[in-house]
């Protein structure tokens, strides 16, 4: 298999220097898809190259991306983890994919995902099981499972996913890459299959913060605060001037707690506390919205029992949740957001939290019914995720340490709405300290 | 996301009344092809009991703030405005 530069930005440099044409770069990237898919099982289908792939223009010309199979593409409806999708004349690219196309990026592959974007592990009985490139027994994470695997394995320089309750951040954390859940409303959801529209956001996965910044600049539908792209928006903040608060709950497992405390010790001006009392309540309110909206979106399939147990677990409760509860948690969102920002993000620019509550588990530990199943470890995959969607805040996940098995231990970092680029600026500063030029994937030690 | 399933409208029974909650769950699942197992129904009752206290808080907060009548569209507009305002805080 032909070697490629490990990061999107390095590939851009090669193309800019004339060492490869965009078309040649894409050819090499396309040739790798089948070989890497044979090892990691992350591809659903490969879109036909478009005329613009012949001679792409724009900042992402020659860059191959692969995306969760949840986006409409030209003439094709997505399978959303339920089937393989189908040719559907008249279907247009989702608006976010169109933005990437206009920036010159090519679409290499549609990727595996949990059925209807439901499930923190990424398990999907309707597709081949994805393999975590870091360890064959380790859970892949979901629901954007194929996205994380594609980026971690080097199949694509970046990937779009969706995040309704952690679906970008969880697989990023388990596969050792960067995952950004964008501010709710920053990226257009037109042409993206919904799960719970109030909570849905497009997210992106990449190998480095700079790569993620390139993708964010292309997909953002409104100006960003603190953009890493000065040609587009405002100045990049100095990471040294950022005011940081961390919440490291006592409930974490020892490895994760130790890693987070160790990481925060390298930011001596940061404030570290152990409690965020409103988080559990906000998580429950998020859960109500998730159940209620998912039950409406998938009502037909749910009533006719055409969905897997994972989808039922997410959507079925929505059939019995009282309407007044749903209205109440919706009506409270604005006030809760204001209160949360006032409490945590007015005096501080960044709020550091755990990504996962435990070290990356094996499949058997988080698969109900399997020997060794531990419900707490399953909940630990998403415990710190859903409340962020309820608040609509941007959140980035990236590794900062490794566990005893060499698997990543990630942090999650929140910022004020539309400060997505500030998150990436700080992720870049962390990356500079901790990782080599290959970015976050170089931090963990693959066993595959 | 304007519509709320009609069968969930109305007052939820007391969270301490298991029998009434079970009847509520069965009513909600009523249109389901093949019905649901009793185990499934019991699990949903447990879920309502687990979520109930936090949701009573949401209702109480709405009453005190006068926001209990916001419909889905109005809530979305208010939330989107809050997102923009909080970006400048």
Interface residues (C-beta under 8 A of the other chain):
Chain A: X183 X184 X185 X197 X198 X225 X280 X281 X284 X285 X287 X288 X292 X293 X295 X296 X299 X302 X303 X304 X305 X316 X317 X318 X319 X320 X321 X322 X323 X324 X325 X326 X327 X328 X329 X330 X331 X332 X333 X334 X335 X337 X338 X341 X342 X345 X346 X392 X416 X417 X418 X419
Chain B: X1 X3 X4 X5 X7 X8 X9 X10 X11 X12 X24 X25 X28 X29 X31 X32 X33 X34 X40 X44 X47 X48 X50 X51 X54 X55 X57 X58 X59 X61 X62 X65 X67 X68 X70 X71 X72 X75 X76 X78 X79 X80 X81 X82 X83 X84 X85 X86 X87 X89
